[in-house]
Amino acid sequence: MQLDVDIVSVINEKMRAFSSAEQKVAQLILKDLYFSANASIAEIAEAADVSEASITRFAKVVGCQNVRDMKMRIAQSLAVGQRFISDVPVESTGISAIYENIKHALNENATLISEDILHQATELVTKARQILVFGVGGGSTVLAQEIQHRLFRLGHFCQSYSDPMLMRMAASTSEKNDIVICLSLSGYSADVQESARIAKHNGCQIIAITQKGTPLCEAASLLLPIKIEESDYIFKPTASRYVMMAAIDVLVTEVAINQKHKTREKLRKLKVNLDNYRGKSDRLPLGD
């Protein structure tokens, strides 16, 4: 399958090899993708201070069939966002700014999960034969493992999957008394959606931790909603992963409390053996 040409990458790679006229066109495109995708050849030529023939030649040089094809590929790059190409105003950085951003994201999400939905999700987890957790990508992969690490301590059989093939295999062998927890910040992870669909066909209940109004949300039996707000400042990691982790903590804590006599003994044994291993006790975390 032939991949679409990322015209921005091509322009950046060829910049030094361009003629002076071609460099003017390249700089105009990178400066304003929206204008370049929507303007006529004459308007682009005037803005770049080159001839219309130079625009046609430039399209060929960057691997496009013609100017129309070039404008279509510019429009595709525009969908990604101008903020990934041109400079944006620098937000405040430093330690305090990063922490404030995280606190703001958490505060925006603090009231989204209702007590009723949380109770229903807790009951599903508590009664499940096994819990499958699906999440792909950098953040959701790690947090899928986090759920596994939290729930096995409480005596629940839980397995996380991030490989698309293994997710489908696990979903295919699931049974109606299993549950699947699906993670996606965006709600558009196709592999997670497809695996959830397979498991749901087998009678599994699906708990999704994602945004409202997304394809994954629509596939879920229960939604623990999260809200993500991303700024144009692309250089710092997303604070939204803390929001997902908080939703996970809310669910797992409720599961532990729901069977507190059972889980207290599980956690006591865990603590005893960890303290023996580490040679310390006091208030050290339980395996973190």
N, C-alpha and C positions, 0 to 999 in steps of 0.2 A: 504494500500500500504506500503510495507516494504521499509524503507529508507536505502540508501547506508551507510555502516559503514564508518565513518570518522576515518581512522586509526590513524591519528596524535592525535586526542583526546583520543582514546583508549590507545595509547602508553603513553601519558602524565598521564592519570588517573591511569594506572597500574604500573608506573615506580618504585614505592617503593616496590611493591610486586614481582617484577621480581627477578629471580636468578641472580647471578653475570654474567653468560654468556648471559642471556637474556637482562640485562642492557647494555652490550657491543653492542649487536645488535640494541637495541632501540636507543642508543646514535649515532650509525653510521647512522641509518635511518634519524633521526632528523637533523643530521649535513649535510647530502647530499642526498636529496630526489631523485635527478636526477640519481646519481650513483646507489642507492638502487633499483630504478625502472627498470634500464636497465642492471645491472650486473647479471651474472650467480650466482647460489647458491655458487659455489666454490669461486668466486671472493668476494662475500659478506662475506663468512666465513673467508677468508684470511684477508680481510680488518678489520673485527671485532675481529680477533684473537680467533675464536671459531671453533667448528667442523661444518660440513655440517648438521649433525643431529640436532645441536642446532638451526640452521636456520629453519628447518622443524618444530621443537617443538615450536619455537617462533611464527611462522605463526598460529599455532593452538591456542596458548595462547591468541593472540590478535583477535581471532574470525574469522580467515580466513580458507577456506577449505584446502588450500595448499599454497605452496610458490608462485605459479603462481598467485593465487587469491590475495595474499598479495601484490605482485608487481603491479598488476592492480590497487589496491586501493591506493598504494603509488603514482602511476601515476596520479590518480584522484586528490589527494592532491597536487601534483606538479602543476596541472593546476591553482590552487589558487595562488600559488607563494611562493617561498622559503622565501621571505621577511617577511611573516607572521609567520614564524617558528624560524628562526635563527636571530641572531643579525645583524643589518645593520649599516654602519657608520652613526653616528648621525649628522644630518644636523644642521646648525646654527639655534638656536631658540631665543626666546626673542621677545619683541614687534616689533623692527625694522625689524627683519627677516620675521615675519608673514606679516607685511604690504608690504614688498618688494615682497613677493611671490604673494600676491593679485594683486599688480600693474603689475607684469610681466604677469600674466594670462590675465588681462584686455588689456594690450598692444598687446598681441598676437592675440586678438580677435577684435581689434578696427576697422579693415578694412574688416571684413568678410561679413558683411551684405551690399548688394548693395542697392543703392537708388531706383532702379526700383522695386526690390522685396519688399522693405519697403513700397513703394507707393501702390503696389498691396495689401499687407496685410492691410494697413491702410484703403483702400477703402472697403475691405471685412468687417472689424470690424465696420466701420462707417455705412454701409448699412444693417447690420445683424439684423434680428428680435430678436435674442438672441445669446449670446456667451456662449458656454460651454467650461470649462477648465478642462482638465484631467491631473493628475500627481500623481504618487504613490511614496512611499519611503519618507525618511526624508526631503530631499531638495526640491524635486518637489512638495510634498504636500503643504509645506509652500508657495512656490512660485506660485502655482496655486491659493491659497487664496490671495496672493499679487495682482495677476491680477484682481481678483474679486473686491478687495478693491479699486484698482485704477480706474477701468472702471465704477463702479456704481457712482462714484463722477462726472463723465463726462456725466451722463444721459443714460448710456447703461445698458440694462438688462443682467447681467452676473452672472453665477453660477459655482463654482468650485466643482469638485468631485475627491475624492481619494479612496473611497471604490470601489473595483472591481465590485460588484453587482450594486451599484448605477450608476457607469459609464456606464455599459451596459444598464441599464434602461433608463438613460438620452439619450444615443445614439439612443436607439430604438424608442424614441418618438420625435426625432429631425426631422426637416423639411428642405427642400432645401434652404430656405432663412435664415437658421441658419449657424453659423460657429463654428468649434471646434478648440481650441488651445491645442495642445498636448505638454507636457513637459517631457523631459527625457535627463539626462546628458549622459547616455550610449547609448541610442537609441535602447535598447533591452528590454524595459519593455513590457512584453507580454500582460498584461491587458490593457495598454494604446493602444497598437497596435490593439487589437481586438475591443476595443470600437471605435477607429478611423475607422476601417473597416466597422462597423455597421453604423456609422453616414455617411460615404461616400456612402454607398449603398442607404441611404435615400436622397442622393443628396447634402449633406453638403460639403462645402469646408473645408479642413483641413490645418491649419497652424501649423507647427511643429517647435519647438525650440529644436534642438538636433544636433548631429554630422552628417556630411555627410557620405554616404555609409553605413548607418545602416538600419535595417528593418523599423523603424519608419519613417526615412527620405523617404524611397521608397513609403510609404503609404500616404505621404503628398501631398497636392495640391501646397503648398508653403512652402519653408524652410527658416527659419531664422537661419543660421548655427552658431554653436559654436564649438570651438576646446578645448578639455581638454587635459592637460598634467599632469599626476600623477607621482610622484617620488617614489622611494622605501622606503621613510621615511613615515611610516604608522600612526604615532602618532598624527599628526595634521589634523584638518578637511580640506576637499578639498577646494581649492581656486576656483574651477570651478563653485561653486554655485553663486559666485559674477559675473561670466561671464554670466550666465543665467539671473540673475537679471538685468544686464546691457542691455541685449537684450530686456527684458521686458520693461525697462524704455525707450529705443529707440522707441519701438512700441507705447507705451501708450502716450508718448510725442507727437509723430506725429499724433495720433488720436485726441488729445486735440487741437493741432494747426489747424488740418483740419476743425474743427468746433469751431474756437476760440470765436466767438460771443456767441454761445450757452454755451460753457463750461466756459467762463469767468463769466457768470451770475450764473451758478451752483456753481462754486468755491467761488464766492463772498458770496452767501447765506450760504454756508458751513462755511466760515471764520467768518461771523457775529455771527452765532449761537455757534460756538466753543469758540469764544472770550467771549461771554456772559456766557458760561458755566465755562470757566477757570478763568474769571476775569482778563485776560491779553490779550494784542494784540501784537503789534510790529511784529516780524518776526517768531513767533512760527509756526511749521509745521501744515499742514492741516490734522490733525487727526492721525498723526504718533505717 
